[in-house]
Amino acid sequence: MRITVFGATGAVGRRVVAEALRRGHEVTAVSRRPAAEGALPPGATVRTGDASDTGDVARLSAGQDIVIGATRPVAGREDELVAVTEALLTGLAPTGVRLLLVGGAATLTVPGTEGLTVVDTPGFPADVRPIALACARQLEVCRAERRVDWTYLSPPALLEPGVRTGGYRTGTDELLVDAAGRSAISMEDLAVALVDEAERPRHHRVRFTVGY
C-alpha cells in the first residue's frame, strides 16, 4: 500500500510510520518542519507539508491509497485540531483517497454510567479538557462529511509509549476497559490497530475504538 502519514514525527505518527514500513508498505512521512536526522525510521519518503493547507494535503495524497492523520496541536492552540481536520477532508475530497484519523476518547461513553461520556465524568482533568473538547468537535466535523471515506479512531483513556504486543480489542462508542477497570493501550499497539484498519478496512464513515 501507499500510505501518507501527516504528523509523522509525533509520538503516534512515528510509530505508525515504523509499523507500516515493518509490513512493507510505501510510506510518505509528512511534518510541518523538516524532520531532524533520526526522527523517522529509514525507508520512509520524508516530505515537508502542512495538514492545515488543503493544497499540501491534495499534493501529498496524490496517488496514495490512504492518508493517516496523527497530528496534535500544542497546548493553547487546541482549536487548530478542527481546522486541520476540515483541511484534510477538503483536500482529500477530490482525490478519492481514504482518511484514517487518530482522534480522542472524549466522546466515548463510560461503561456502567448510562451514557456518560469520558469528558463529562466527575473529576475529569481540567488541563486535558481543551483538547478533549477539540476532539469532540473534530468527530462532529467528520460525521458531517459525505465526500470522503473517513474513519475515526478513538484511543482508550490511557495512551502511552510501551511495548508492541500486536494484540488489542475493538469497540465502537463505549470506552474499552479490562477486567481491572483499566482503559489503556500502548502507542505501539495503537499503531498496529491503525495499520490493520488501513490494510483491511472494516469501518467506513464511523468511529471505532481499541484497547486491551
TAMO-V930244 format. One line per field, one symbol per residue. ss: DSSP state (A for helix, B for strand, O for the rest). phi: phi as a letter, one per 40 degrees, with the letter a starting at -180 (. if undefined). burial: b if it has 24 or more other ideal C-beta (glycine too) atoms within 12 Angstrom, else e. A space follows every 50 residues. Layout:
# TAMO-V930244
ss = ???
phi = ???
burial = ???
This chain:
# TAMO-V930244
ss = OBBBBBOOOOAAAAAAAAAAAAOOOBBBBBBOOOOOOOOOOOOOBBBBOO OOOAAAAAAAAOOOOBBBBOOOOOOOOOOAAAAAAAAAAAAAAOOOOBBB BBOOOOOOBOOOOOOOBAAAOOOOOAAAAAAAAAAAAAAAAAAOOOOOOB BBBBOOOBBBOOOOOOOOBBBOOBOOOOOOOOOBBBAAAAAAAAAAAAAO OOOOOBBBBBBO
phi = .bbbbcgcccdcddccdccccdcgccbbbbacbdccdgcbcchcccbcab ccbcccccccbdgccabbbbcaccdgbdccdcccccccccccdccgccbb bcbbcdccccdgbfgccdcccdgddcccddcccccccdcccccccbcbcb bbbccccbbbdabccgbabbabbbdcbcccgcbaaccccccdcccdcccb cbbbfacbbbic
burial = bbbbbbbbbbbbbbbbbbbbbeeebebbbbbbeebeeeebbeebbbbebb bbebebbbbbbeebbbbbbbbbbeeeebebbbbbbbbbbbbbbebebbbb bbbbbbbbbbbeeeeebbbebeeeeeeeebbbbbbbbbbebbeebeebbb bbbbbbbbbeeeeeeeebebbebbbbbeeeeebbbbbbbbbbbbbbbbee eebeebbbbbbb
